């Protein structure tokens, strides 16, 4: 499912226009981005949790040459599925 298909599905489920569904989806994306950028965490009980993990600096290898290279520390967004979502997928 791509973004336009998601907007259509949201529109049908919520019985609002596609334009309004797209606005809500964009607002959700912006809120999640802003909260994670500020180091926050979003918990949707039963659905899952959005948070940020920090990866330490490490030494890696260039796959073409085998040469060692330094990989700098970084932050990465993560989503952990909640129990209700896991159960729905495995049903």
CORKARA-V205447 format. One record per pair of residues at least 6 apart in sequence whose C-alpha atoms are under 8 Angstrom apart, sorted by sequence separation. I is the first residue (numbers start at 1). J is the second residue. If there is no record, write none. Layout:
# CORKARA-V205447
i:I j:J
i:I j:J
This chain:
# CORKARA-V205447
i:11 j:17
i:35 j:41
i:43 j:49
i:61 j:67
i:62 j:68
i:11 j:18
i:35 j:42
i:42 j:49
i:43 j:50
i:61 j:68
i:62 j:69
i:10 j:18
i:41 j:49
i:42 j:50
i:60 j:68
i:61 j:69
i:11 j:20
i:41 j:50
i:42 j:51
i:59 j:68
i:60 j:69
i:8 j:18
i:11 j:21
i:32 j:42
i:41 j:51
i:59 j:69
i:60 j:70
i:7 j:18
i:10 j:21
i:40 j:51
i:41 j:52
i:59 j:70
i:60 j:71
i:39 j:51
i:40 j:52
i:58 j:70
i:59 j:71
i:8 j:21
i:39 j:52
i:57 j:70
i:58 j:71
i:7 j:21
i:36 j:50
i:57 j:71
i:58 j:72
i:7 j:22
i:36 j:51
i:57 j:72
i:58 j:73
i:36 j:52
i:56 j:72
i:57 j:73
i:56 j:73
i:57 j:74
i:7 j:25
i:32 j:50
i:55 j:73
i:56 j:74
i:54 j:73
i:55 j:74
i:54 j:74
i:55 j:75
i:54 j:75
i:55 j:76
i:53 j:75
i:54 j:76
i:52 j:75
i:53 j:76
i:52 j:76
i:53 j:77
i:52 j:77
i:53 j:78
i:51 j:77
i:52 j:78
i:50 j:77
i:51 j:78
i:50 j:78
i:51 j:79
i:50 j:79
i:49 j:79
i:50 j:80
i:48 j:79
i:49 j:80
i:48 j:80
i:49 j:81
i:48 j:81
i:49 j:82
i:47 j:81
i:48 j:82
i:47 j:82
i:48 j:83
i:46 j:82
i:47 j:83
i:45 j:82
i:46 j:83
i:47 j:84
i:48 j:85
i:46 j:84
i:47 j:85
i:46 j:85
i:36 j:77
